[in-house]
Amino acid sequence: MDRYQAFANSGVGRFVVGKLGLPSPYPLRRHSPTRPPLDGPVLLGGGGRLVGPLRAVLGAAGLDVASEPARAEERYGALVFDATGIDSVEGLRGLRAFFQPVIRSLGPCGRVVVLGTPPELTGSTDERIAQRALEGFTRSVGKELRRGGTAQLVHVAPGAEDAVESTLRFLLSGRSAYVSGQVVRVGPAEVEAPRDWDRPLDGRVALVTGASRGIGAAIAEVLGRDGAHVVCLDVPAQGEELSQVANRVRGSALQLDVTAADAPARIVEHLTGRHGGVDVVVHNAGITRDRTLARMDADRWDAVVAVNLASQQRVNEALLAEGGGVGALRPNGRIVGVSSIAGIAGNVGQTNYATTKAGVIGMVDALSERLAGRATVNAVAPGFIETAMTAAVPLLIREAGRRMNSASQGGLPVDVAETIAWFAHPASSGVNGNVVRVCGQSLLGA
Ligand code: NAD
């Protein structure tokens, strides 16, 4: 908890914050293996092609499902609405009719999930307009929710009704604590349900770059917790910290600079030689070298492009090289990029960084199409995450970054890691080509 958050949640602080209308950062409920995914039942509403599958998925995930509004004192853990049946502007009335009477009964850190059809896959003009309208509704709900609540829209393509389980388990739990106001797409896919939902990556191998600290270390920990053998990669100068992380997650360390000319070949050799291939590749290594454009020297520009974008592209091509298959990346593999909200919204002093982070989104677009059906490619776009990188930001800018989002606080590395673990999940084969922001619904960008 940062200092302002601790103050705002103290007795005096709550009073002062309320009186002055200051941001009120609620302590977010995160995943814990000893607690249920949500504090309270799920109220399921709406009516379309997803209601049946949803009931089954929510039950399998161990969530209590209610279909009738409960007693006034009952607190819901989540409100889930199947909006796929809305095919006209008039039908949008159903949103207000369901949510308005119950929104105040959503408990702390509650979840709102609206499920719709991707607008471009609808059957008529009326339906397309209505389905597109869901986005404005959901994003506004996210901004209105207090006390750590989140709201998302999930676009489920026709035929993907059975591919939503891993996504709903992620969104309806503390794993998505710092994800809000997002539109997620799930497409039709052959879904491989894990034998054990607590260790979905058992028997799989993951590579995480920049794993010695910060977000990368958290990704290694979460993928290791989920059962993967994690190959933790970082520069030789970070060797000691890297070994500590690798030991902690019972993985292995690979010391290497991803920008080195022989890096792609060495990575492929290591993964195929020691592990027979790789299932999950997370391109997390990244640097900033901020200067406004007028003062941007070529070294700063080149260094950022080399680490944050060019290396990923070269490593991907090396991993994918080999006939018509997916090379060292095994079938149903995962590639995950780490973008940034700077790559979506742009940022002063970060023309170099934002260029690379938008390029990561281009990588997702291109590769997700190229590898469709064989592997998935997605990215996270973190907002303000509490790490060494953001601790170096000047105080005032740091405070603005922390507060300018619906959660009024910075996220933790684990929030980014949990989102990546959802992409990495073997049952997430239908989650392809997504860029999901982990930013507490930051005011920056869309
Ligand atoms: P960090 O600086 O704490 O960690 C980055 C890691 O990458 C370090 O361990 C570093 O040694 C490693 N690395 C750098 N260059 C490398 C190279 N050439 N080869 C191998 N490893 C290399 O940063 P972080 O805050 O944990 O950020 C991780 C990722 O998240 C980065 O891609 C960053 O751009 C992105 N991101 C962070 C934030 C945030 O708020 N912290 C926000 C948006 C995006």
Boltz pocket constraint, residues with backbone or C-beta under 6 A from the ligand:
constraints:
  - pocket:
      binder: B
      contacts: [[A, 209], [A, 210], [A, 211], [A, 212], [A, 213], [A, 214], [A, 215], [A, 216], [A, 233], [A, 234], [A, 235], [A, 238], [A, 256], [A, 257], [A, 258], [A, 259], [A, 283], [A, 284], [A, 285], [A, 286], [A, 287], [A, 307], [A, 338], [A, 339], [A, 340], [A, 341], [A, 381], [A, 382], [A, 383], [A, 384], [A, 385], [A, 386], [A, 387], [A, 388], [A, 389], [A, 390]]
      max_distance: 6.0
